[in-house]
Amino acid sequence: MKMNTIILNADDAANNYLTNMMDLINGDLKYNTVLDTAESLADLGRDLRELLSAVPTVAFNAFRDQFRSGSTMCFVSEEDGRNLETWNDRNEEFQIAIFRNDGQPVGLYGKDVLSW
């Protein structure tokens, strides 16, 4: 059986996450206090440090936790997001593989982990 796979570069995925989360934070500025915004920014900084950690288990767990919490679409392109939704609607198997710039794997995340 064919496995639908999206391959991501860890830096690019983290940059997509940063862009999407900054859009959310900016959109909430009128609703949040300065301290709420500061906390959101601090959390985002922590998330990015973990996603890009040189410690393999930290990076693997950070991506897995973000995927499980429903942030999958924050990491992928619009086209990849549409593919994930199509595969999911068709009840097909799918996965996301993440690699560092030097080719080292960060992790392989299956359908059971990926949520949005």
N, C-alpha and C positions, 0 to 999 in steps of 0.2 A: 504494500500500500504506500502511496506517495505521502510524504510528510511535508506539509506546507511550512516553510521556514523563512523567517525574517532575520537577516544578519545586520547587527548594529555595531558601530564603533562606539566604545564606551564614552569617549570625549564628546562625540556628536550627540549621543543619547543624553548625556548630562547637560549639554548646551541646550538641547530641545526642552528638557525639563526646566532649566533655568528660565528660558524665554516664556514658557507657558505659566510657570508659577509667578513670575514677575507680572505678567498680564493679570493674573488673579489678584495679586496683592495690590497692584495699581487700581484695579477695578473696585476694590474694597476700601480704598482710602477714605472716601466720604462717609463710610459706615463705621470705621474703626477709629479708636483713639490712637494717638501717637505711640503709646506703649504697646498696643495690640500690633501695630504695624512693625514696630521694632522687634517684637517677639517673632512675628512671621518671618522677618528677614533673618533673624538669628537661626531659626529652625531651618530655613532654606540653606543657609551657609553650612550648617551641620550636615544636612542631607547631601549636599554636593561634596563635602569632604569625605563622607562615607562612600558615596558612589564612585569616587575617583581614588579611593584609598589604594596604596601600594600593597596593603595586606589583603591577599586574595579572599580570605573568608569574610572580611569586612565588606568589600565591594560586592561579593556574591550575595551576601545577606541583605545589603542595602537595596540592591535592585529587586531581589525577591520580595522584600517587605513592601517596597513601593508598588510593585505589580499586584501583590495581594490586596493592598489597600485601595485599589481602583485607579491607580495613576498610570496604567499602561499606556494610554493614548498620549500622555504628556511626553513620552520618549520617542515616539515614532512619527514618521511623516504622515501627511494626510492620506497619501496613497496606501501606505502600509496599514494605516488605521482602517481604511475601507476594506482592505484585504482581510484583516482580522475579523471585522464584522461579518463579511461575506462567509468566511470559513466557519465562523461560529454559527451563523444562521443555517448553514448547510450541515451542521453537526460534523464537520471535518476536523481532523486532527491538525494542530498547529503548534509552533514553538518559536521562541525568539532566542537567537544565539548572540552573545555579546563578546567582543574581542577588544583588546587594547591595541594601540597603534603598532606595537611591536609584534602583533599576532598572538600574544598570550590570551588564552580564553579567560573571560570573567565568569561566564556561566551560561547554561542552557536551561531555559525556562519553558515548561510545557503548559498546555491548555489549562491544567488544574491550578496553576498559579496566576495566570494572566486574567485580570479583571478590569473592567472599566465602567 
